[in-house]
Amino acid sequence: MTNKTVGRTVWAIAEGYLPEWSQAPEPELKSHETACILNASDRDAHVRITIYFSDREPAGPYELSVPARRTRHVRFNDLRTPEPIPVGKDYSSVIESDVPIVVQHTRLDSRQAANALLTTIAYSETG
């Protein structure tokens, strides 16, 4: 493995929405948002996710870990502690880690017969 650092310690996903319903088989094709987190470092990553809303105070932090040299896909639908993320409501998220990570955002929308999949790299400051 290279000694080069991969990733950043603070990421933001400005877009988030959990549909109130799906019409596809669960759990595989249930509508969801996912943070795909890569930890390429030699240390475990301790990650905190804070959820922001337009009409209330933030929720979180949701705490999780990603082992060294591993990846973890975290469905926002599955976050429960300190509270579930409300469905049918726009939100944004900030993801912080004690070691550099890479975050990609993915959404599966299965509210109609033709499922839609969206993915994009999250935002992080450089330098």
C-alpha angles and dihedrals in degrees: 000000000000121000091227115119113242119201140357136271099236125049134170133204107194094187125065136147133157111204116229093232145015133200098204129091115284140263097008098048102025110132108265149153119229135193106210105204125194119195106188093167128103091244130072113256119231105205131195123193121197119191120212127201135191095234109030145034118285123275123228155332095238106195127208141146136232114202120234114280092009142106130226129192111208118195110211087213088065097052106109109155124104086008139328115265108251118250121230092029131108116238143164130212141212117204119199128185136183090225129037114278136169119234127199123183122219131181128191113194111191099167091116134041092258101063118216124217123192127180134174139159113262121244122263132166115247123229 
